[in-house]
Amino acid sequence: VLGITLESEETLRTKLANQPKNASVHLNLMQWHLKWGELSKAMDVLKLAIEAIPEHGWQFQEQLGDLQWKYAKDQHAAEARYREALKGNPLAKRALFHFGMLQVWRGRQEEAERLFQGAVQAGMLRDTLQRPLNVLDRSLPARGLWDEELLALPAVSGTVEQLRENLPVIWAEYLKWNRTRAQDAEADKEGLVDPHASGRWLHFWVYHPRFERGVWNAACHYKTPQLCKLLKEINNTAGGIRILRADFDVLEPGAKVRPHCHPTNQELLLDLCLRAPRQGVSLVRSGKEERSWAAGAIQVLDPSYEHQELNQGKSGQTDSGMPDVDYSLELRHFYEEQGKLDEKSSEIPSILEKWKGREEKMIRELRKKYSGDRGERILLRLLIRHPGLKPTRTKDKTNSQTSSRGVPEPGGRGGLTVHESADEL
């Protein structure tokens, strides 16, 4: 991979005039413009490089695709650039993975499958559905959604038990944060939400080590002191898991997160469901497997496998009652949770009569009125180091070419390592 060293623009342009076929100089100048937010100039540098060094044109087309996707947010333009890169090199890794993913989003599944099968045959992948761009550790198990047997592994089961025991505290801190500082929620920035969907995908970042305004911030959020204490305890447990990132992950009704893959299989998502809409309308799909969410459920997912999430909201729900549900008992439990059972107990028969034939709508309206439930799917989502991964001591924060969800990072140095020490809770 070509190294990139930032110098002054004048110095770089002088070098470029003297060495027009030096790919590193072109890339350094591109990176210089990106540093100062000059996207159009960065693109112009790459276009000039395509003309000056046609034998490496596919590499610059690939870089242009990354710029179009990440910075310009123009996926159609990115798709065109990746297509050109693949003409020059059918196995250009970033172009192949991103172009193939775009084909999935466009509904061109056969074209995507052809590309990914080619990558498997070339040894770039071991499965068309598992497509980590940066790191594929073949010593780790090939499994998207984990089953109960894997959840029972000692390193995972202890954490699962701790999360379940502390669910009321976790939920209380989320509710308070959402009530007092709802504006802290960060909407999806990576273009993964279906633009035609009606709902949003939001993140209340509990722990998210990253650069903010040029400063590295690895602090756990002050709004969740008890949860932060718990996460630190988990990280300090010998033989346990290592938490790399944590957030309250909110998927609004109607939202759809498009299929995507994380860039490494050395990390997992461990999710605790805090709230989910009724009738199983909030789903996670990984490969050919699909599971619905219910409050209290825990799932572990290898996100290097193609996966998507959706909350169908009312479009997937019925208003009428379900035949296997005792709504009288449901109401008693609900009012008991709200501390209103003594007040409402005698009214339950009349309430049921009023909502006869619309019992599911009744429950939704009650949850909305008393607990602010608007049908969101809310998770505590932990990004964790794969328990089968051997420890590493590196502290490098800047060596990934993609974000944690696989969105291209132009000019990165490639590879991904798990951070320790300064980046830990």
N, C-alpha and C positions, 0 to 999 in steps of 0.2 A: 504494500500500500504506500502511495506517495506521501511523504511527510509534508506538513504544512507549517510554515514559520511566518508569523505576522511581522511585516516591515512597513515602512512608510509607502504611501501610494506612489510618490515620485520615484523612490528607489525601485519599486516593483515594475513600474512602467519603463524605466530605463533598462532594467534587466530583460523585460519582454521585448523591447526593441532590438536588443543585442542577441537575444536567444528566443526567437519566435517559435521554435519547435521544442522548447523546454516545457513539458507538461506541468512540472512542479511550479514553475513561475506563474503559469495561467491559473492554477488552483490556488496559489497563495494570494494572487490579486483578487480572485473571486471571493475568497474568505475575508479579505480586507474589506471589500464592499459590504459583505454580509454583516461584518462587525459593526459597521456604521449605518446599517439599515438601508443600504442602497441596493435593493433587490434588482431593479432593472439593469443597473450597471453590472452586477454580478452575473446576470444572465447574458449580457452582451459579451462579457469576457469569455464565457463558455461557448457562445456561438462563434466567436473569433477563433477559439481553439479548435473547433470542429473543422474550420477551413484551413487553419495553419498546420494541423497535425491530423490529416484524414485517417491515417492508420490507427489512431486512437479515438476516432470519432465516436464510437459506441460508448466509451467511458464518459465522454462529456455529455452525450445525449442522456445517459443514465443520471448524471449529476443534475442536468436540467430538469429531468423528471422529478427528482427529489425536491428541487427548488419550487417547481410548480405545485407540488403536492403540499409540502410543509408550509411554505411561506406565502405563496400566491393563493393557496386554497383552491386551485383550479385543477380538479381531478381529470377533466377531459383533456386539458393541455398536457398534464403529466402522462396520461395514457398514450398520447401520440408520441411523446419523447421516449417512453419505455419501448414502444413498438419499434421505433427507429434503432434503439440500442440493440434490441434482439435481432434485428436484421444483420447488424455487424457482428454480433456474438450471441448465438441462440442460447448460450448458457451463462449469459451475464446475470449473476445471481440476484442482485437487487432488482434489476429490471424485470427478471422473470417472476420473482415472488410478488412484486407489487402489481405488475401488469396482470398476472393471473388472478390476484385478489380483486382487481378492478373488474375483471371479466365475471367473477362470481357476483359482484354487486350489480352488474348489468344484466344478470340472468343468463349469461353465456356459459353455462356449466360445462358443456362438452369441450369448448375451447380451453377453459381453465384446467380441466382434467387432463387434456392432452399435454399441456405445458408441464403440469406437476408430475405426470407419469414420466416425461422426459427427464425431469430432475431426479426422480428415483432411479431411473436406469443409468444416469450419469454418476450416481453415488452421492448426490448432493442432499438427498432426503432418504429416509427409510420408509416413509408413508406419505401418500399424497395429502393426508389430512393433518399431518404434523409438520409444520413448516417454520421452525425457528430460523430467523435470518442470520443471527450472529453465532449462536452456540448450539450444537446438537451433540449432547453427551450420550453416546450410545450405550453407556454402562447403566443408565437410568431406565426404569421400566417405561414401556410404551403404553400409556393409559391416559385417556382424556379425563372423563369424570371418574373419580375413585369410587370403589364399592366399599361395603362394610368391612371386608377383610383388610383393605389397605388403611381404612380409618382406625383400625384396631392396633396399628403399629405403635409401639411405646412412645416414640417421639411425638406422635400426633395425638394419640388418645388422651394423654395428660392435659394437653392444651384444650382439646375439645371439652373435657370435663370442667376445666377452669372457666371457660367461656360460658358454659351452660349455668354454672353456679352463680356467675356474676351478671347474668342476663338482666335482672331488674335494675341494677346500678348502671349498666351500659345503656339501657333504654332510657333511663331517667336523664342521663347526661346528654343524650341525643335530643330528647324533647326540649330540654332547657336551652340548648344551643340553637336549635331550630326556631324556638319561640323568641329568643332575645337577639339573635344575630343571623337571621335567615340569609342575609346578604353575603355571608361568608361562603355559601355554597358556590362551587366553581363548576360551570357548565362544561360539557365536553369541548375540548379545544382541538381535537385530532381528526375531526371529520368522520367519526365512526357512527354517529347517530344518523339514521335514515332521514334525509332532508324532507321527505314527504310525511314523516310521522308527526303526530300532534303533541307528543310529550317530550320532556327533556330528560337528560341523564346528568345528574348532579353529584358532586363530591364535597363532603365536609372533611377536609384533610386533617386527620388526627396526627399523623406522623408522615411527613413527606420530605425527606432530605433532598434539597435542590438549591440551585442558585436563584436568589430573588434580588433583583436590582444589583447584581454583581457581588452579592454576599452569600456565602454558603450557609443555609439555614437547616439545621438538623434537630430543631427543638420539637418536642411533643407539645400539642396545642394546650394552651392554658384553660380552654373551655372544658377539657375532659380530664381533670386531675386524677380521678379514681381509675379511669380506663388506662391512662398513661402509667399509673402505678402498677396495674395488672400486667400491661404489656412488658414493662421492665422486669417484673418478676418472671414472666414467661421466658424472656430473653436470657435471664440469668440462671435458669434452671439447667443443671448439667444433664446432657443427653436429650435436651428438648429441642424445640424448633428455634429458628432465628427469624425474627420479624424484620422485614426490610421496609415496609410501608403499611400504613393503616388509614382507612377512611370509612365514613358512613356513606354508603353508596346508594343513591336514591334514583329509582327508575319510575318516572311518572306514568300515569295511565296513557296509553297510546304510543309510548316510546318504543323504539326498536333500535337496538345496537347491532349494526351490521356484522357479518362474519369477519373475523380477524384472528391473527396469531401473534402472540408475544415473541420477542426475538431470541429467547433462550428457553431450554427445557430444564434449566437448573433452578427454576423458581416455580412455586405453586400459588394458587389462590385458595385461601381458606375462608369460607364465608359462613357467617352466622346470620340467619334471617331474623330480623327484629319485627318486621311487619310485612304481610303479603295480602293482596286482594283475594277474596274468596273464589271458590270454584276452580282453583288452579290455573288462573289465566296469566300468571306471571311465570315465564319459563326460561330455562337455560338449555341451550342445545350445544352439544359438543360432538362433532362428527355425525354419526347416525343416531346418537342417543339424545333423549330429551327428558328433562325432569322439571316438575312444577315446584314452586316455592310455597312453603307454609311457615308460619311463625314458629321459631324455635328450631327449625331444620338447619343442619350443617352439611355443607358440600365442600369437597376438595376437588379442584380442577387443575390439570396441567394446561395452562393457557397457550402453550406452544402449539396445541391442537386448534384447528379452526373451531371457533365457538361464537355464538351469538346469544343475545338476551332480548327478551321482549316482554312488555306488559300490555296485554290486549285490552285491558280496561273493560268498560261496559260492553264493548263490541263482542267480547267473549263470554259475557255473563247473562244469565236469565234472571228475570224478576220473580218468577214463580218459585214456590218452595221446592226443596229437594226431598224426595221420598224417604230418605234414610236419616233425616235430621229432625230431632225433637226441638221445635222452636220455643216451646214453653221452657224447657231446660236451658236453651241458649239464652233466652231473655233473663232468666234468673242468674245465670253465671255472669252475663254482661253487667247487669245492675249491681251485682255483688262486687265486681271489679271497680265499679264507679262509686261504691259506698252508698248506693241508693236503693238497696234491696228492700229495706223496711218500708221505705216510702212508696215503692213501685210494685211491691209484691201483689197487692190486691188488684192492681190495674192490669196485670198481665193478660187475663182472659179477654178483657175488652180490647186491649191492644192487638191481640192475635185476631180477634174478630174484624177489627178495622182493616187489618192488612191481609186478610184472607186471600190466598191466591197470589200474593205479592210478598211473600215472607223474606225472600232473599233481598229484595229492595228495602224492606223494613230494616234488616240488619245493617245494610250499607248506610242507610240514612241515620241510624242510631250511632254507628261508629263515626260518621262524619260530624254529627251534632255534639257528641260528648268527648270524643278524643281527637277531633281534627283529621280523621282518616279520610283522605280523598282518593283512596285506591292506589297509593304508591307501594312499590316494592322497596323495602329498606333493609340493607344488609350492613353488618360490620364486616368489612372486607380486609383481610390481611394478605399482603404479598409476603410469602415466606421462602426461605431457602429450602430447596428440596432436601428432605431428611436423609436421602441416600447420597448426598454430595459431601465430599471430603472438605474440611475447612480450608480456607485460604486467608492469607494475611494482607492481601493488597488493599491499599486505600485509594486507588485511582478512581476519581469521580468523573472522568471525562472521556473514557475510552469506548463508549458505545456509539455505534452508528445509527441506532434507532432509539426511539422512546420505548418505555416499558410496554407499549401496546403495538409496537411495530411500525410506527410512523417514521418515515425516513428522516435522518439527521445528516444533511449534506456536510461533507468535509470531516466526518468523524474518522477515528483511527481504527475502527473495527474491533470486534470481540466484546465480551461483557464479563465483568467479574463481580463477585459478591462483596459488598463493602463491609468492613468491620470497624472496630474501635470508634473513631470519631463519628461515624455515621450511625452507630447503634443507639438504641434507647438507653 
